[in-house]
Structure formats: C-alpha cells, structure tokens
Amino acid sequence: MKIFLYILQNRNSKYYIGITKLSVDARLARHNKGDVYATRFGRPWKIVCTEEFDGYVEARVREKQIKSWHGGNAFRKFVARAAGSSNGRTPPFGGGYEGPNPSPAALAGSK
C-alpha cells in the first residue's frame, strides 16, 4: 500500500505536515473543504511537497523527522528546496538586477 507524506502551505505562510493513504489531491480537497479540523481555519491550502512510501511506518518516521524541524532553519531549507527556490541567491533564468553601474564583466555576461 502506498502512503504519501505531504506538506501544505496557506496564504499566510503557515504549514501543515501530514501523511495519507488517499491520493494527495483527494486529501488536499478535504483540507480545503474544511473536513480536517487542524486546517479548517487556514484555507485555502496548496501542496508544497510530497514524498511516497511503501509503508505506514516509514512515512510516519519521516513525518516525525520533518515535524521536529518545523519552524527551524532545516525546515525552511527543506521547503525551499522542495519548492525549487534558490531563496533569492541566484537570479532566475540568467536575469537579475546588475546595479546602477554594472561592471564591464557583468555587461559582457548578460549578452
């Protein structure tokens, strides 16, 4: 039986971490409908990250590990990596602000 770990985020940047044997989309629908008490007041939610496991025990161990990071730097790094964010450290697609007076090397690299 496949078990899914998922992380949800709402528009206030609150996170919810859970596991389910349902499809992640079906579980998200239940969260957004208000069927889950823990997430009822933070709607709407979106999926940030999912992981798939073969058994409940492995999924629960991973859930507890991630929840132990919750609110900490490790959790923020994990979510940023899962979302594909570079956390503003690199410009997207080679673009970016080169400053008011870019160097000749910066100008040569942007062509």
N, CA, C and O atoms as a GROMACS GRO file, in nm:
protein
  444
    1MET      N    1   0.084  -0.117   0.000
    1MET     CA    2   0.000   0.000   0.000
    1MET      C    3   0.089   0.124   0.000
    1MET      O    4   0.183   0.133   0.079
    2LYS      N    5   0.060   0.219  -0.086
    2LYS     CA    6   0.137   0.343  -0.094
    2LYS      C    7   0.085   0.443   0.009
    2LYS      O    8  -0.035   0.462   0.024
    3ILE      N    9   0.178   0.504   0.078
    3ILE     CA   10   0.148   0.607   0.177
    3ILE      C   11   0.219   0.734   0.133
    3ILE      O   12   0.335   0.730   0.092
    4PHE      N   13   0.151   0.845   0.141
    4PHE     CA   14   0.207   0.972   0.097
    4PHE      C   15   0.226   1.066   0.216
    4PHE      O   16   0.137   1.081   0.300
    5LEU      N   17   0.343   1.128   0.222
    5LEU     CA   18   0.368   1.238   0.314
    5LEU      C   19   0.349   1.364   0.232
    5LEU      O   20   0.392   1.371   0.117
    6TYR      N   21   0.286   1.464   0.291
    6TYR     CA   22   0.264   1.588   0.216
    6TYR      C   23   0.281   1.708   0.308
    6TYR      O   24   0.258   1.700   0.429
    7ILE      N   25   0.321   1.818   0.249
    7ILE     CA   26   0.332   1.945   0.321
    7ILE      C   27   0.244   2.044   0.248
    7ILE      O   28   0.255   2.062   0.126
    8LEU      N   29   0.156   2.109   0.324
    8LEU     CA   30   0.067   2.211   0.269
    8LEU      C   31   0.109   2.348   0.321
    8LEU      O   32   0.169   2.359   0.428
    9GLN      N   33   0.078   2.451   0.243
    9GLN     CA   34   0.105   2.588   0.285
    9GLN      C   35  -0.017   2.672   0.251
    9GLN      O   36  -0.080   2.652   0.148
   10ASN      N   37  -0.050   2.767   0.339
   10ASN     CA   38  -0.161   2.858   0.308
   10ASN      C   39  -0.108   2.996   0.274
   10ASN      O   40   0.013   3.019   0.274
   11ARG      N   41  -0.199   3.089   0.246
   11ARG     CA   42  -0.156   3.222   0.202
   11ARG      C   43  -0.088   3.302   0.312
   11ARG      O   44  -0.023   3.403   0.284
   12ASN      N   45  -0.101   3.259   0.438
   12ASN     CA   46  -0.032   3.325   0.549
   12ASN      C   47   0.102   3.260   0.580
   12ASN      O   48   0.162   3.287   0.684
   13SER      N   49   0.149   3.174   0.491
   13SER     CA   50   0.275   3.100   0.505
   13SER      C   51   0.277   3.009   0.628
   13SER      O   52   0.382   2.989   0.689
   14LYS      N   53   0.162   2.956   0.664
   14LYS     CA   54   0.154   2.852   0.767
   14LYS      C   55   0.165   2.718   0.697
   14LYS      O   56   0.119   2.702   0.583
   15TYR      N   57   0.224   2.622   0.764
   15TYR     CA   58   0.246   2.490   0.704
   15TYR      C   59   0.170   2.383   0.782
   15TYR      O   60   0.148   2.395   0.902
   16TYR      N   61   0.132   2.278   0.711
   16TYR     CA   62   0.072   2.160   0.771
   16TYR      C   63   0.143   2.039   0.710
   16TYR      O   64   0.159   2.030   0.589
   17ILE      N   65   0.185   1.946   0.796
   17ILE     CA   66   0.255   1.826   0.751
   17ILE      C   67   0.168   1.707   0.788
   17ILE      O   68   0.125   1.695   0.903
   18GLY      N   69   0.144   1.619   0.692
   18GLY     CA   70   0.061   1.503   0.720
   18GLY      C   71   0.096   1.384   0.633
   18GLY      O   72   0.175   1.395   0.540
   19ILE      N   73   0.035   1.270   0.665
   19ILE     CA   74   0.050   1.150   0.583
   19ILE      C   75  -0.090   1.097   0.552
   19ILE      O   76  -0.183   1.119   0.629
   20THR      N   77  -0.102   1.028   0.438
   20THR     CA   78  -0.231   0.976   0.397
   20THR      C   79  -0.215   0.855   0.307
   20THR      O   80  -0.113   0.839   0.240
   21LYS      N   81  -0.317   0.769   0.306
   21LYS     CA   82  -0.320   0.660   0.210
   21LYS      C   83  -0.408   0.697   0.090
   21LYS      O   84  -0.411   0.625  -0.009
   22LEU      N   85  -0.478   0.810   0.100
   22LEU     CA   86  -0.555   0.863  -0.013
   22LEU      C   87  -0.459   0.926  -0.113
   22LEU      O   88  -0.340   0.941  -0.084
   23SER      N   89  -0.508   0.961  -0.229
   23SER     CA   90  -0.424   1.039  -0.319
   23SER      C   91  -0.404   1.176  -0.256
   23SER      O   92  -0.490   1.224  -0.182
   24VAL      N   93  -0.293   1.239  -0.284
   24VAL     CA   94  -0.263   1.369  -0.224
   24VAL      C   95  -0.365   1.473  -0.269
   24VAL      O   96  -0.403   1.560  -0.190
   25ASP      N   97  -0.410   1.465  -0.393
   25ASP     CA   98  -0.511   1.560  -0.442
   25ASP      C   99  -0.644   1.544  -0.368
   25ASP      O  100  -0.709   1.643  -0.336
   26ALA      N  101  -0.683   1.419  -0.341
   26ALA     CA  102  -0.807   1.395  -0.266
   26ALA      C  103  -0.794   1.447  -0.123
   26ALA      O  104  -0.888   1.505  -0.069
   27ARG      N  105  -0.678   1.428  -0.065
   27ARG     CA  106  -0.656   1.476   0.072
   27ARG      C  107  -0.656   1.629   0.076
   27ARG      O  108  -0.711   1.688   0.168
   28LEU      N  109  -0.594   1.692  -0.023
   28LEU     CA  110  -0.594   1.838  -0.032
   28LEU      C  111  -0.737   1.891  -0.042
   28LEU      O  112  -0.772   1.991   0.021
   29ALA      N  113  -0.820   1.824  -0.121
   29ALA     CA  114  -0.960   1.866  -0.136
   29ALA      C  115  -1.031   1.862  -0.001
   29ALA      O  116  -1.110   1.951   0.030
   30ARG      N  117  -1.004   1.759   0.080
   30ARG     CA  118  -1.066   1.750   0.212
   30ARG      C  119  -1.019   1.863   0.303
   30ARG      O  120  -1.097   1.918   0.380
   31HIS      N  121  -0.890   1.897   0.295
   31HIS     CA  122  -0.838   2.009   0.374
   31HIS      C  123  -0.908   2.138   0.332
   31HIS      O  124  -0.951   2.216   0.417
   32ASN      N  125  -0.918   2.161   0.204
   32ASN     CA  126  -0.976   2.287   0.155
   32ASN      C  127  -1.127   2.294   0.171
   32ASN      O  128  -1.184   2.403   0.169
   33LYS      N  129  -1.193   2.179   0.188
   33LYS     CA  130  -1.337   2.177   0.214
   33LYS      C  131  -1.368   2.208   0.360
   33LYS      O  132  -1.482   2.242   0.394
   34GLY      N  133  -1.270   2.195   0.446
   34GLY     CA  134  -1.290   2.218   0.588
   34GLY      C  135  -1.318   2.091   0.665
   34GLY      O  136  -1.358   2.098   0.782
   35ASP      N  137  -1.298   1.975   0.604
   35ASP     CA  138  -1.324   1.848   0.671
   35ASP      C  139  -1.218   1.811   0.774
   35ASP      O  140  -1.241   1.725   0.859
   36VAL      N  141  -1.102   1.876   0.769
   36VAL     CA  142  -0.993   1.847   0.862
   36VAL      C  143  -0.985   1.962   0.962
   36VAL      O  144  -0.955   2.076   0.926
   37TYR      N  145  -1.011   1.930   1.089
   37TYR     CA  146  -1.019   2.034   1.192
   37TYR      C  147  -0.891   2.118   1.201
   37TYR      O  148  -0.897   2.240   1.215
   38ALA      N  149  -0.776   2.053   1.193
   38ALA     CA  150  -0.648   2.123   1.212
   38ALA      C  151  -0.622   2.229   1.106
   38ALA      O  152  -0.549   2.324   1.131
   39THR      N  153  -0.681   2.214   0.987
   39THR     CA  154  -0.655   2.309   0.878
   39THR      C  155  -0.778   2.389   0.838
   39THR      O  156  -0.775   2.464   0.741
   40ARG      N  157  -0.885   2.374   0.912
   40ARG     CA  158  -1.012   2.437   0.877
   40ARG      C  159  -1.001   2.589   0.866
   40ARG      O  160  -1.062   2.649   0.778
   41PHE      N  161  -0.924   2.651   0.954
   41PHE     CA  162  -0.922   2.797   0.961
   41PHE      C  163  -0.813   2.861   0.876
   41PHE      O  164  -0.802   2.984   0.874
   42GLY      N  165  -0.734   2.784   0.807
   42GLY     CA  166  -0.626   2.842   0.728
   42GLY      C  167  -0.648   2.832   0.579
   42GLY      O  168  -0.555   2.856   0.501
   43ARG      N  169  -0.768   2.799   0.537
   43ARG     CA  170  -0.794   2.774   0.395
   43ARG      C  171  -0.778   2.900   0.312
   43ARG      O  172  -0.799   3.010   0.363
   44PRO      N  173  -0.741   2.887   0.186
   44PRO     CA  174  -0.710   2.766   0.110
   44PRO      C  175  -0.564   2.721   0.130
   44PRO      O  176  -0.477   2.800   0.164
   45TRP      N  177  -0.542   2.592   0.108
   45TRP     CA  178  -0.410   2.532   0.120
   45TRP      C  179  -0.362   2.489  -0.018
   45TRP      O  180  -0.443   2.461  -0.107
   46LYS      N  181  -0.231   2.485  -0.035
   46LYS     CA  182  -0.172   2.432  -0.159
   46LYS      C  183  -0.063   2.333  -0.122
   46LYS      O  184  -0.004   2.341  -0.014
   47ILE      N  185  -0.037   2.240  -0.212
   47ILE     CA  186   0.066   2.139  -0.189
   47ILE      C  187   0.203   2.198  -0.218
   47ILE      O  188   0.225   2.257  -0.324
   48VAL      N  189   0.294   2.184  -0.123
   48VAL     CA  190   0.431   2.233  -0.139
   48VAL      C  191   0.525   2.118  -0.172
   48VAL      O  192   0.618   2.133  -0.251
   49CYS      N  193   0.501   2.002  -0.110
   49CYS     CA  194   0.594   1.890  -0.123
   49CYS      C  195   0.520   1.760  -0.097
   49CYS      O  196   0.431   1.754  -0.012
   50THR      N  197   0.558   1.656  -0.169
   50THR     CA  198   0.507   1.522  -0.140
   50THR      C  199   0.621   1.421  -0.148
   50THR      O  200   0.717   1.439  -0.223
   51GLU      N  201   0.608   1.315  -0.070
   51GLU     CA  202   0.700   1.202  -0.076
   51GLU      C  203   0.616   1.075  -0.068
   51GLU      O  204   0.512   1.074  -0.002
   52GLU      N  205   0.659   0.970  -0.135
   52GLU     CA  206   0.585   0.844  -0.140
   52GLU      C  207   0.662   0.735  -0.066
   52GLU      O  208   0.784   0.724  -0.078
   53PHE      N  209   0.589   0.654   0.011
   53PHE     CA  210   0.650   0.546   0.088
   53PHE      C  211   0.572   0.417   0.065
   53PHE      O  212   0.454   0.419   0.030
   54ASP      N  213   0.640   0.305   0.086
   54ASP     CA  214   0.575   0.175   0.069
   54ASP      C  215   0.495   0.133   0.191
   54ASP      O  216   0.406   0.049   0.181
   55GLY      N  217   0.525   0.190   0.306
   55GLY     CA  218   0.455   0.150   0.427
   55GLY      C  219   0.431   0.266   0.522
   55GLY      O  220   0.496   0.371   0.513
   56TYR      N  221   0.338   0.246   0.611
   56TYR     CA  222   0.299   0.348   0.707
   56TYR      C  223   0.413   0.384   0.803
   56TYR      O  224   0.432   0.501   0.836
   57VAL      N  225   0.488   0.284   0.847
   57VAL     CA  226   0.593   0.308   0.947
   57VAL      C  227   0.699   0.403   0.893
   57VAL      O  228   0.739   0.497   0.960
   58GLU      N  229   0.745   0.378   0.770
   58GLU     CA  230   0.847   0.466   0.712
   58GLU      C  231   0.795   0.608   0.694
   58GLU      O  232   0.865   0.706   0.720
   59ALA      N  233   0.670   0.619   0.650
   59ALA     CA  234   0.610   0.751   0.631
   59ALA      C  235   0.597   0.826   0.763
   59ALA      O  236   0.623   0.946   0.770
   60ARG      N  237   0.559   0.756   0.867
   60ARG     CA  238   0.543   0.817   0.999
   60ARG      C  239   0.677   0.862   1.056
   60ARG      O  240   0.685   0.967   1.120
   61VAL      N  241   0.782   0.783   1.035
   61VAL     CA  242   0.915   0.821   1.081
   61VAL      C  243   0.960   0.950   1.012
   61VAL      O  244   1.013   1.041   1.076
   62ARG      N  245   0.938   0.956   0.880
   62ARG     CA  246   0.976   1.077   0.804
   62ARG      C  247   0.892   1.197   0.848
   62ARG      O  248   0.944   1.308   0.860
   63GLU      N  249   0.762   1.176   0.870
   63GLU     CA  250   0.675   1.284   0.916
   63GLU      C  251   0.726   1.340   1.049
   63GLU      O  252   0.734   1.462   1.066
   64LYS      N  253   0.759   1.253   1.142
   64LYS     CA  254   0.810   1.298   1.272
   64LYS      C  255   0.942   1.372   1.258
   64LYS      O  256   0.967   1.469   1.329
   65GLN      N  257   1.027   1.325   1.166
   65GLN     CA  258   1.155   1.393   1.144
   65GLN      C  259   1.131   1.535   1.094
   65GLN      O  260   1.189   1.630   1.146
   66ILE      N  261   1.046   1.550   0.994
   66ILE     CA  262   1.020   1.683   0.938
   66ILE      C  263   0.950   1.771   1.039
   66ILE      O  264   0.981   1.890   1.049
   67LYS      N  265   0.857   1.716   1.115
   67LYS     CA  266   0.789   1.796   1.218
   67LYS      C  267   0.885   1.842   1.326
   67LYS      O  268   0.863   1.947   1.387
   68SER      N  269   0.990   1.766   1.352
   68SER     CA  270   1.088   1.808   1.452
   68SER      C  271   1.166   1.930   1.404
   68SER      O  272   1.220   2.005   1.486
   69TRP      N  273   1.172   1.951   1.272
   69TRP     CA  274   1.240   2.069   1.216
   69TRP      C  275   1.147   2.190   1.211
   69TRP      O  276   1.194   2.302   1.194
   70HIS      N  277   1.018   2.168   1.223
   70HIS     CA  278   0.916   2.270   1.195
   70HIS      C  279   0.949   2.402   1.265
   70HIS      O  280   0.971   2.406   1.386
   71GLY      N  281   0.953   2.509   1.188
   71GLY     CA  282   0.984   2.640   1.240
   71GLY      C  283   1.132   2.669   1.247
   71GLY      O  284   1.172   2.782   1.276
   72GLY      N  285   1.213   2.570   1.221
   72GLY     CA  286   1.357   2.589   1.227
   72GLY      C  287   1.419   2.609   1.090
   72GLY      O  288   1.351   2.602   0.988
   73ASN      N  289   1.547   2.635   1.090
   73ASN     CA  290   1.620   2.660   0.967
   73ASN      C  291   1.619   2.538   0.876
   73ASN      O  292   1.609   2.554   0.754
   74ALA      N  293   1.629   2.419   0.931
   74ALA     CA  294   1.629   2.297   0.848
   74ALA      C  295   1.497   2.282   0.775
   74ALA      O  296   1.494   2.242   0.659
   75PHE      N  297   1.386   2.314   0.842
   75PHE     CA  298   1.255   2.305   0.778
   75PHE      C  299   1.243   2.406   0.665
   75PHE      O  300   1.194   2.372   0.557
   76ARG      N  301   1.288   2.528   0.687
   76ARG     CA  302   1.281   2.631   0.582
   76ARG      C  303   1.365   2.591   0.462
   76ARG      O  304   1.322   2.610   0.348
   77LYS      N  305   1.484   2.536   0.485
   77LYS     CA  306   1.569   2.492   0.375
   77LYS      C  307   1.503   2.377   0.299
   77LYS      O  308   1.507   2.374   0.176
   78PHE      N  309   1.444   2.282   0.372
   78PHE     CA  310   1.377   2.169   0.309
   78PHE      C  311   1.262   2.216   0.220
   78PHE      O  312   1.249   2.171   0.106
   79VAL      N  313   1.178   2.304   0.272
   79VAL     CA  314   1.064   2.355   0.194
   79VAL      C  315   1.112   2.435   0.074
   79VAL      O  316   1.056   2.422  -0.035
   80ALA      N  317   1.214   2.516   0.091
   80ALA     CA  318   1.267   2.594  -0.022
   80ALA      C  319   1.321   2.504  -0.131
   80ALA      O  320   1.299   2.528  -0.250
   81ARG      N  321   1.393   2.398  -0.091
   81ARG     CA  322   1.446   2.303  -0.188
   81ARG      C  323   1.334   2.230  -0.259
   81ARG      O  324   1.339   2.209  -0.380
   82ALA      N  325   1.233   2.190  -0.183
   82ALA     CA  326   1.119   2.116  -0.240
   82ALA      C  327   1.041   2.202  -0.338
   82ALA      O  328   0.989   2.152  -0.438
   83ALA      N  329   1.033   2.332  -0.310
   83ALA     CA  330   0.959   2.423  -0.396
   83ALA      C  331   1.045   2.471  -0.514
   83ALA      O  332   0.995   2.541  -0.602
   84GLY      N  333   1.173   2.434  -0.515
   84GLY     CA  334   1.260   2.475  -0.625
   84GLY      C  335   1.313   2.616  -0.611
   84GLY      O  336   1.357   2.676  -0.709
   85SER      N  337   1.309   2.670  -0.490
   85SER     CA  338   1.353   2.807  -0.467
   85SER      C  339   1.503   2.811  -0.443
   85SER      O  340   1.561   2.721  -0.381
   86SER      N  341   1.565   2.916  -0.491
   86SER     CA  342   1.705   2.938  -0.460
   86SER      C  343   1.717   3.040  -0.347
   86SER      O  344   1.827   3.083  -0.313
   87ASN      N  345   1.602   3.078  -0.290
   87ASN     CA  346   1.597   3.172  -0.178
   87ASN      C  347   1.658   3.306  -0.214
   87ASN      O  348   1.717   3.373  -0.129
   88GLY      N  349   1.644   3.346  -0.341
   88GLY     CA  350   1.691   3.476  -0.384
   88GLY      C  351   1.840   3.487  -0.403
   88GLY      O  352   1.890   3.596  -0.429
   89ARG      N  353   1.911   3.377  -0.391
   89ARG     CA  354   2.057   3.384  -0.401
   89ARG      C  355   2.106   3.385  -0.546
   89ARG      O  356   2.216   3.433  -0.574
   90THR      N  357   2.027   3.333  -0.637
   90THR     CA  358   2.067   3.334  -0.776
   90THR      C  359   1.955   3.393  -0.859
   90THR      O  360   1.837   3.370  -0.831
   91PRO      N  361   1.989   3.470  -0.960
   91PRO     CA  362   1.884   3.529  -1.044
   91PRO      C  363   1.815   3.423  -1.129
   91PRO      O  364   1.881   3.329  -1.175
   92PRO      N  365   1.686   3.435  -1.151
   92PRO     CA  366   1.614   3.336  -1.231
   92PRO      C  367   1.648   3.347  -1.379
   92PRO      O  368   1.650   3.457  -1.434
   93PHE      N  369   1.676   3.235  -1.443
   93PHE     CA  370   1.696   3.228  -1.587
   93PHE      C  371   1.803   3.325  -1.638
   93PHE      O  372   1.791   3.377  -1.749
   94GLY      N  373   1.905   3.350  -1.559
   94GLY     CA  374   2.014   3.434  -1.604
   94GLY      C  375   1.986   3.583  -1.595
   94GLY      O  376   2.073   3.663  -1.627
   95GLY      N  377   1.867   3.621  -1.553
   95GLY     CA  378   1.833   3.763  -1.540
   95GLY      C  379   1.872   3.813  -1.403
   95GLY      O  380   1.925   3.738  -1.322
   96GLY      N  381   1.846   3.936  -1.379
   96GLY     CA  382   1.870   3.989  -1.246
   96GLY      C  383   1.914   4.133  -1.252
   96GLY      O  384   1.953   4.184  -1.357
   97TYR      N  385   1.907   4.196  -1.141
   97TYR     CA  386   1.945   4.336  -1.129
   97TYR      C  387   2.097   4.345  -1.123
   97TYR      O  388   2.159   4.283  -1.037
   98GLU      N  389   2.155   4.422  -1.212
   98GLU     CA  390   2.302   4.433  -1.216
   98GLU      C  391   2.352   4.558  -1.148
   98GLU      O  392   2.471   4.586  -1.151
   99GLY      N  393   2.263   4.633  -1.085
   99GLY     CA  394   2.302   4.753  -1.012
   99GLY      C  395   2.299   4.876  -1.101
   99GLY      O  396   2.281   4.865  -1.223
  100PRO      N  397   2.317   4.993  -1.041
  100PRO     CA  398   2.309   5.117  -1.118
  100PRO      C  399   2.427   5.138  -1.211
  100PRO      O  400   2.416   5.209  -1.310
  101ASN      N  401   2.542   5.076  -1.180
  101ASN     CA  402   2.661   5.096  -1.260
  101ASN      C  403   2.731   4.960  -1.273
  101ASN      O  404   2.830   4.936  -1.205
  102PRO      N  405   2.678   4.871  -1.361
  102PRO     CA  406   2.737   4.737  -1.370
  102PRO      C  407   2.878   4.738  -1.428
  102PRO      O  408   2.912   4.823  -1.510
  103SER      N  409   2.958   4.643  -1.386
  103SER     CA  410   3.095   4.633  -1.435
  103SER      C  411   3.093   4.583  -1.580
  103SER      O  412   2.993   4.526  -1.624
  104PRO      N  413   3.203   4.603  -1.653
  104PRO     CA  414   3.210   4.551  -1.790
  104PRO      C  415   3.193   4.400  -1.795
  104PRO      O  416   3.136   4.348  -1.891
  105ALA      N  417   3.242   4.328  -1.693
  105ALA     CA  418   3.226   4.182  -1.691
  105ALA      C  419   3.079   4.145  -1.676
  105ALA      O  420   3.034   4.049  -1.738
  106ALA      N  421   3.005   4.219  -1.594
  106ALA     CA  422   2.862   4.190  -1.577
  106ALA      C  423   2.787   4.219  -1.705
  106ALA      O  424   2.694   4.145  -1.741
  107LEU      N  425   2.826   4.325  -1.775
  107LEU     CA  426   2.760   4.356  -1.901
  107LEU      C  427   2.792   4.254  -2.007
  107LEU      O  428   2.704   4.219  -2.086
  108ALA      N  429   2.915   4.203  -2.010
  108ALA     CA  430   2.952   4.101  -2.109
  108ALA      C  431   2.879   3.970  -2.081
  108ALA      O  432   2.842   3.899  -2.175
  109GLY      N  433   2.858   3.938  -1.955
  109GLY     CA  434   2.789   3.814  -1.919
  109GLY      C  435   2.640   3.818  -1.946
  109GLY      O  436   2.577   3.713  -1.959
  110SER      N  437   2.581   3.937  -1.957
  110SER     CA  438   2.436   3.946  -1.976
  110SER      C  439   2.396   3.951  -2.122
  110SER      O  440   2.277   3.962  -2.153
  111LYS      N  441   2.494   3.942  -2.214
  111LYS     CA  442   2.462   3.947  -2.356
  111LYS      C  443   2.448   3.810  -2.414
  111LYS      O  444   2.421   3.796  -2.534
   0.00000   0.00000   0.00000
